[in-house]
């Protein structure tokens, strides 16, 4: 075995040579050169020294085990933080210090602490028993003192009675006087009045004696000689002695009108200056103390607890509830905590919780009366009276997707609606009224996609007749069954239109057989449902369908009051950048006119303009007529009721009260934390699902509801989808900042982000996706949520052209003279027409020219002429967006 030198030993233990030489010197060994040999004995000696220096025991020299070990660690990391327009790097130093102690060292103090705690508990119990005994002794002492006071009062009453009898005997003796002077009578205790006893004693005497005493005590009205007042009685130093002395004031020294002194007060039988003097003088200290001692004008403790009636509305703030109960806020919070509700004094609780707290504290809860603007609005609605007139029927067209609902309505209106919808499917509730040869009929066209269940349910509630469209070549589908269920729940009669009978594989009888399975029986089979074969493409059977609708309306006897304040329901709402909030409403009662004030959910306003479904301005809207309303303060919710009111003040009050109640209800849901829920959340440490946050902006309110409901329903145990923002209109800078804060994906459904929002999105590298078909949104989110990897189709914008001028051509129609502002516009790529960052058309280019030459592409900064196929409503200021669909590998 080779010899170990200082240098090799330092290399072996990973210590610098100089440091090792220093340690050897500290251990008492002298080494001058790194090449000197270290013997095993010297190594053991060095090891023992190092162990002692670090707090460890050397097994060879010390049998005592180490008590604790301290470890120190330092770590330096770099952190990148934004600084102005760039980024800066900051060094962060983390220092950690941990001390490890043997378990035996801990258990011994724990046992000592346990014994100390038991000893303190025993002392506390002994102290409590001693205090209890002291309280019992004090209570017994108070009882003994009360008994002694009662005995003293009884003795004082007996002495007063004896003194009164002695005074009566003295008064019975014959006395001759020239003038009557009120002499002070012996003072008696407060509890025994002297005058009634003296009168009873006089009544027991013989008539002659009684007459003399009455004549003596009766004042005489003859002149009297003024005599000086008698000298005051000498003071006595005996404890408890109270010498009788006349009271101060006019008439107190002498009484010529039958006055007497008793109980330290002056009693007169007639009105006079003595009465006024006695009333006006201030009581002496002794009289004030004597009145207080007798219990007069002193605070009396309530004999029973005060029970209050507390009026509570739908919700109430804890501080306000405490104020109504005349309690401190902490007591109400404590009562809530005992019930298992964690709330502060600034939080809001619901009505049921507040009632339980009030009853728990011993008071009575009553329902708050709503004598407010809402009651005034209800009174206005109930005032609608009058003779009803026949109104047009409201018909909702429902059915499965792509069964021809919009095409059927398209034939009735003689327009092209279905071709303008994204993907050929309806994604909004369309409202139209059609003047047919059979009469006026209002139609509501509902989406057939599964995500728009709320829209179909809303349409079923507004309607008088439901037309169920079933394709003859496809039969009954899930949305067909759902439409039947909506019709049954709302009690609306059903008319079945069997569409697409012009196809070769059409089988109407098969459709009727499938409908029988869902309790929809045709008239020819003995049922009550009219089934009409139609063809929306060729117009076959349309007249028979209108006859069936009007026959059903005639049976229902539809009537409405025409000359009254208008009321109805919001069908759809949106935010138009040029016109502001717009709402499509259906008038159910009265007549809606321009200039009316109306309340619409939590919004209010004055009707600035009314438009029909063709975009033409109309002066008024009668019952069963849908119109677009301008002038609201905000975007109302789809399905909200609207009512016309007298003035703007009432409309504003009602809207504000509704908004306050809605906000309080939202706060109640957020603040009502149960302790069980908090403990359950604390117990969940592992296996938490992944969070996918979304910001959804769409063009109309109905699409927002459908997207929110469909996307949140995709949540499972592994991933949870949260919609943090959902609204109507383009994507703004505020939306982008919220998405950056919560690391959310932004979904634009037929809307686009403005310039400021795009800057925030690019700076934070956010995921922004544009869609125009709800299928694509649900499919992409579903694939990510279910963990399916693969290819996904994304839309990438490759160029944007701004329309500067519009020219009319006999060959191409409207030709847009445009300037390419971003990217490249290619002739063979799909395009969209945007107006105010909202998609109004999607299609392809008819032609792309540069001067007179047809070109395949035009780059940024170049002018060109663009003709859009099947679209002639291009206006200056519009944007033509050129995009392409590409397949990208999906990554998580």
Secondary structure, DSSP 8 states (H G I E B T S, - for coil): ----BHHHHHHHHT--HHHHHHHHHHTT-----TTSB--HHHHHHHHHHHHHHTT---TTT------EEEEEEEEEEEEEEEETTEEEEEEEEEEEEEEEE-HHHHHHHHHHHHHHHHHHHHHHHHHHHHHHHHHHHHHHHHHHHHHHHHHHHHHHHHHHHHHHHHHHHHHHS----SS----------TTS-SHHHHHHHHHTS-HHHHHHHHHHHS---S---------------STT-------SSTTSS--SSS-EEETTEEE-SS-SHHHHHHHHS---HHHHHHHHHTTTT-----SS----EEEE-SEEEHHHHHHHHTS-HHHHHHHHHHTTEE--TTSEEEHHHHHHHHHHTT-EEEE----SHHHHHHHHHHT--S--EE--EEEEEEESTTSSHHHHHHHHHTS--GGGSGGGS--S-EEEEEEETTEEEEEEE---SGGGHHHHHHHHHH-SEEEEEEETTT---HHHHHHHHHHHHHT-EEEEEEE-TTSTT--HHHHHHHHHTTT--BGGGT-SBEEEE-BTTTTBTHHHHHHHHHHHHHHHT-EE-SSSB-EEEEEEEEEETTTEEEEEEEEEESBEETT-EEEETTEEEEEEEEE-TTS-B-SEE-TT-EEEEEEESS---TT-EEEEESSHHHHHHHHHHHHHHHHHHHHHHHH-EEHHHHHHHHH--S---EEEEEEEEESBHHHHHHHHHHHHTT--SSEEEEEEEEEESSB-HHHHHHHHHHT-EEEEESB-B-HHHHHHHHHHT--EEEES-HHHHHHHHHHHHHT--SEEEEEEEEEEEEEEEEEEETTTEEEEEEEEEEEEEETTS-EEEEETTEEEEEE-EEEEEETTEE-SEEETT-EEEEEETT-----TT-EEEEEEEEEEE---
